[in-house]
């Protein structure tokens, strides 16, 4: 095999390293801190599970898009496309008898075997949270508030969280009396904002014109909180009305948090699967065609694992978020810069001793013996390439330390005694 071939990754995955990884790690830490402040505790689930965990009833990804393989016993396993079903399994296994709310947070890679286009990857890092055992609108509000705070803390400045409720659509379907196949087709068409597709399907059904017109308008029903008041005049169906009341209550709660300006509503947001049972929400920012975060209520998921508990959660696509921040030129300060302690071989003992002192004081430090064929300027160039902030150079005498600020190019020579006293 050609050695050059071995340098490439398979389609849909890529390496993340050096400064780019440091920025991603920084954002990850910021979001994790928000979740801790909200009282959520980390959980880690396996990267692969039995296929049945992500079956049609429990998963948010089509079976044909799963990475499948077999274990020695012939069981079908899959790389997880989504972490929520795994957490539902854990909650049912370890908290079966717990009747009070449980809060989980997580970070892990997910895998979807999809066509790679528009820069999308088959492997993505998800950060998310799940609140299990709380069916209230307060839980809905907390989850959306925590998502907004997470994105703000990450450094994102301009974004909107669009909120919908699947029961508005379900209520209109009850009123229309359409069969299951029609509902599924309409669900997909509405989620894709396919106005003409919805119109064509309904043109073949015998429905009152006012009801038909209301369903046709669903893909275009999005906007501010005023939209909810207008939607109440569309139907008197109790299921749909309850959905609108719930959304109004969530808006009131988010107003108490002071985060209402980040929220809009989209009654055509449904999802293509029966995964969600109540509110559903997505976070969008400019420069990105896809959502950087998705979430919603899934009250019927845990019962499939034997525990009847209402649940709500969200997942941030960390790679999409980093892509958005890069496009928006949002600077992410990292602690990767550090220092290079460069020494001549005659001063090895002194350099190792000094490195121990500096590391003990929290300095991120690379210890390097200068190669005889390399000039000091070449090490400065290396520091610039790796975004290292400075160089401390100990010459062969060990009497002085040359302090080089890589960022501004300034240099300063200090006696070793004075330097050691300053660091003592």
N, C-alpha and C positions, 0 to 999 in steps of 0.2 A: 504494500500500500504506500502511496506517495506520502512522505512526511508532511508536506504542505496541507494535505487533506486533513490530517490529524489536528491541525491548528484551528479548524473551523468547528463551530457548534451546529447541532441540528437546527433545522428551520423552526422558528418560533421561540427559541431561547437564546440568551446572550449572557456574556460575562459582565459583571458590574464590579469595578475595582477602583482603588486609589481614592482620589478626591470625590468622584461621583458616588462611591459607596459611602464615604464619610458623610456626605450631605444627606444621603438616604437614611443613614443610621441616626443622624442628628434629628431629622424630622420624625423618625420612628420613636425616639426617646421623648420628644415633645408631646406626641400624641399619647404615648403610654402614660406620661405623667398626668395628663388631663383625666384619663380613665381611672387612675389611682385616686385622684382628688374626688372623683364622683363615687368612690367606694367599690370599684370593680376589681376583681382579683383574677390574675392570669391563670389560664388553663392551656395545656398543650395536648393535642390529640395526634394520632398517627397520621403520617403523610399518605398512607394507603389503607383502605378498609375493604370490607366485603362489598361487592357490587350492590347488594340489596339495600345498603344504607342510603344509596343515592338513586334509588329506583324512581320511576315517574311520579309516584305519589309523594315522595319525600325530597326529591331533588329539584334544583332550579336550572339544570342543564340537561339537554337531550342525551339519551343513552349513546347515540352514535358519536357524540363529541367527547366521550370519556376515554381516557387512556386505560386499557384493560390488559391484564395479564393473569397468569395462573400460579397458584402455589403447588407444592408437591402433592397435596391431596386432591388437586383438580378443582379447587374452589376458584371462582372468578373474583379477582381483586381489581380495584381501580385506584389510580392516583386521585386524591380528593379534588373535585372541581369547585368545592364550596365547603366551608368549615362549619356552618350552622347545623347541618344534620348530624355531624360528628358530636357537636356539643349537646344536641338534643339527646343523643344516645347516652352520653356521659351523665347528663342530668337525670335521666331515667334510671341509670344504673347505680349512681352514687347518692342521689337525693330523692329516691322513690318516696320516702315517708316524710320528706320536708314539705310542710304546707305554707311556709313563709317565703317571700321573694329571695331569689338567689341571683347574684350578679357575677357574670364572667366577662373577662376580656381576653383577647388572643392576638397573636401575630404568627403568620405562617404562609408558606407558598401554596398556591392552588394551580391546578393544571387542567386546561381545556383544549382538546384536540380540534382546533378550529382552523379555518383558512387564515393565513397571515396576510393582512392587508392594512393599510393606513397605519403601519407601525405597531399594530397590536401583537402581543406576545401570547404564546401558549402557556407560559409560566409567569405568574404574577404573585406579588406579595400582598396579602390581605391583612389589614388590622381592623379589628371589630370588637363589638360588645353584644352581649345577650342578657336581657333581663327576663328571668323565668319565674312565673308564679304571680304576676301582677297584671290584671286585666284592665286597669284604670286608665283614664285619659291622662292622669298625672304621669304614669309610666311612659305613655306615648310622648308627652312633652319633655320628660327628662331625656329620653333617648335622642330626640331631635336636637335638644339644647346641647347635649354632650357632643353630638356630631358637629354642630356649628362651632362650639368652643374648640374642638380638636382641629378643625380646619383653620381657624383663626390662629391658634397657637403654632400650627405648622408653618404659618407665614403667608397663607393664601389671603388675599385682600378683597378681591371682588368675586363673589360667588352667590348662588341662590340655591336654596333647598326647595324643590317642588314637592308638594304633598297631594296625594290622592287618597281615595278610599274605594276599595273594590265593591263595596255594597251599594254604591250609587248605581253602578252598572248592573249589579245583581237585582236591585229593585226594579229597574226598567225592564230587565229580562222577565221577572215575575209578572209584571204588568202586561208584557207582550205575549207571554205564554209560548215562547219559542222553544224548540226542542234542544237537546244537549249539543247536537252537531252544529246547529246554527249559532248557539252561544259560544262554542269554541272558536268558530270561524270569525265571529264578530269580535271576540276578545283579541284575537291576533291582529285583525284589521285596525281596530281602534288603537291598540298599543303601537302599531306602526304608523299611526296618523294617516291611514289610507281612507280619506274622506270618500273618494269615488267608489272604492271597494265596498264600503258600508252601504252607500246609496244603492249600488247595484244589487247587493244581496237582499236588502229590504224591499226593493221594487217588486220582487217576486213573492212577497209575503202579504197576506191580507191583514193589515193592521190599520187602526185609526190614523189618519194623516198627522194629527198633532203628536201622537206617540212616535210615529215613524220619524217625524222631523226632529223630535227630541233626541232620539238615538243617533240620527245622522250627525247631529251637532256635537256629540260627545268628544270626537277627536279635536274639536276647536274650542272646547270649554276649559280655558285656563286663564289665570289672571290673579288679581289681588283678592283679599277677603270679601270684597263686595260681590265677587262671583258667586259665593255661597248663598247669599241672600237671593240673588237672581235665580239660581238653580232650584230653590225651594218652590218656585212658581211653575217649574217644568212638570213635576209629578207630585201626586199625593200619596204615592206608595210609601208605606211605613218604613220599609227597609232602607229605601233611598233617603227618606227624611232623617232617619236616625244617623245615617252616615254623614249627612251634612251638619247635623247638630254636633256630632263628634268632632268634626273638623273645626267648627267654630269654637268649641271648648278648647281644643289644642292650641288654637291661635291665641285665645285668652291667656293660657298658661305660658306660652312663649313670650307674650307681651310682659308678663310678670318677670320673666327672665331678662327682659330687655332685648330680645333677639328677633322681634317680629319683622324687622326690616330685611332679614335674610330669607323670608319665607314667601312663597307664592303657592298657588293651588292649581292642580291639573286633574280634572275629573276623568280624563281619558288615560290616566296612568293606571295600568292594570297588571302588567306582566303576562307572559304567554302561558304560565303554568298556574295550577291551583295552590301554589306554595303559600301565597299570602291570603289572609282571611279578613283583614281590616284595613288599617291605613298602610300606605305604601309611599316611600319617598326616595328621591334621588337628588344628589348635589351636583350642580353644573357650574363650570367657570368658563370664561371666554378663552378661545384658542383651542378648545377641546370639543370634538364631536360626540364623545361618550361621557357618561357620568363618572365622576371621580369617587362617588360613594353611592351605595344603594342600601335600602333597608325597608323594614315593615313589620307588621304583626302576623304571626303564624301560629294561631291558637290551636290548630288541629295537628301540628307536627308531633309533639311529644306523646300524644295518645297512641301513635303508631309504634312507640317503643314501650307502651304500657303505663305511662304517667300522664294523667289528665291535668295539664297546666297551661295557662295562657302564657304566651311568650312574644317578645318583640326584640329586634336587634338591627344592627347595621354593620356593613363592611366597607372600609375605605380601600380602594385600589391604590396602594402606595406608589406603584410604578406610574400609574396614570397621574396621580397627584404630583409626583416629581417632574413628570413631563410637562404638566401645566405650569408649574412654578418656573421651570427652565424657560419655557416659551414667553412667560410674562416677565422674565429677567428679575425674578425675586431672589435676592441674595440669601444664601443659607450659610451662616457662619459655623465653622466646625472647629474642633479642637485637634485637627490632624496636623497642624503646622509644625509644632514642636521645634526641636533644635538638633543639629548635628554636632557632636563633639569629635573633632578631627585631631588626631595626634600622630606624632612621629614614633617609630617603634621603640626608640630609646626611652620614651615616657609612657610605656604601656601601664606600668603599675600606678603611676600618678593618675593617668586618664581613667582607669577602672575605678580607682578610689573616688575621684571627682564625680564620675558618672553615678556612683552609688549615692553620693550626697544629693546631687541634683534630682535624681529619680525619687529619692526619699522626700523631697520637697514638692513632688508632683509635676516635675518637668518631664514632658514626653521627649525622650532623647535617643537618638541613634548614635551608637559608638562606632567610629570608623578609624582604622589605621590608614594613614595616607600611603597610597601606592607610589613608589618612587618615580613611575612614569607619568603620574598625574599632577597637574599644576593646581594651585589653590583656586584659580579662576574656573577650572573644570568642575571642582566641587561646588562652587557657587552656582554654576550653571545647572548642576544636578539638583541643588536645593530649589532653584526656581522652577524646574520642571515638575518637581514633586510637591510644590507649594509648601516647602519647609521654611519657617520664618527666619532662622538665623543659624550661624555657624560659630562655634567656639574652637579656635585653633591653638593647640599647644605645640610649639616648635621643639626641636631636638634638645634645647637647653632646659626646657621646663621652667624657665624663669618668668615667662610672660604668657598671657592669654590674649589672643587677638579676637575681638568680638565683632562679628560681621552681621549687620542687619541686611538680610537679603531683600526685604521689601523696599527699602529706600537706598540701598547701596552704601550706607555709611559704615565706616570702620573705626574701631577704637582699640588701642592696645593698653592692657592693664597688667600690672605686676601680679604674679601668681599669689603672693602673700596678700595683697589687697583684695584680690578676687576671692580667695578662700575666706578671709575675714568677713567679706560682704555676704557670703553664703552660709556662714556659720550660724 
